[in-house]
Amino acid sequence: MIWKLLFMLALLFTVYQMVRRKWRSAIGIETPFAASPEIRRLATAILVVMGLGIVVHFVLNWQDAHEVIRVQVVNANTGQLTLYQVQRGSIEGRHFRTTDGREIRMADVERMVILPLATND
């Protein structure tokens, strides 16, 4: 979360500097500082690293949301267990969608237990 905030601040600062430089050149004021090629390369490298970090973050979140897990619904009154396979991102509060497309809404007396998908190792 902090990286998103830092990225947004860096982007806003960059846009501000660009607009300020255009405005100063339009009214004839010279900018006192011209960035050297090393500083430009460093800034470009920082932006590339930040962009790659954002892409990695979104890919990992997508993978986590599409992970298939087991959800065990337990009826507290009867003790009946029902097992479903669900993508992690489809769980929303007291309802979820199974991998085969069924929409499951739990009653107040039912409890959800989230389990990892069993592997055949």
Beta strands, then each sheet from edge to edge (+ up, - down):
strand 1: 68-75
strand 2: 81-87
strand 3: 95-97
strand 4: 103-105
strand 5: 110-115
sheet 1: 2+ 1- 5+
sheet 2: 3+ 4-
end
